Amino acid sequence: MRKLFVVLALGGLMVSCGEKKKEEKKDGFEMTRTKTEEKTVEAKSEGVPVDMDNEGVGPFKDITFDSEIDTELAAAGEAKFNAICTACHMAEQRMIGPALKGVFERRNPAWVMNMIIGPDKMLKEDPVAKALYEEYNKAIMLNQNLSEEDTRAVAEYLRTL
């Protein structure tokens, strides 16, 4: 009888050692991270079609840029961009808002500047702005109350990306 008990005990021990441990339920918040493929401008960061004819709604009309970038203006625009835009935008990576590298290849310069200076009005009246709103999970671009000069500086910086 004693030998049978020892054999059963050893057999049970061997079986229990071969099983996976049960996962313990942890209280609180747990997050696991997995690496995902980053979407870049080259990988077509938005589903909204290119529209170079739409100037948007706002004070800017028929905007053309000089062939050379104004480095002083671009530096001022970069400072403004880093202060107020980087929470939602990066140059080559889609975030809360679209990646901005090559934005002037997808949008008319007047449209971009009208979106920068008056996103609330654009979201109400412009079809491209409405489509971007839907594409980016209904994230609203906040009006930063920029002057026309600051808006032009940010646009000049965007040309450097």
Secondary structure as UniProt FT lines:
FT   HELIX           2..18
FT   HELIX           41..43
FT   HELIX           71..84
FT   TURN            85..88
FT   TURN            101..102
FT   HELIX           103..106
FT   HELIX           109..117
FT   HELIX           119..125
FT   HELIX           127..135
FT   TURN            136..138
FT   HELIX           148..160
//
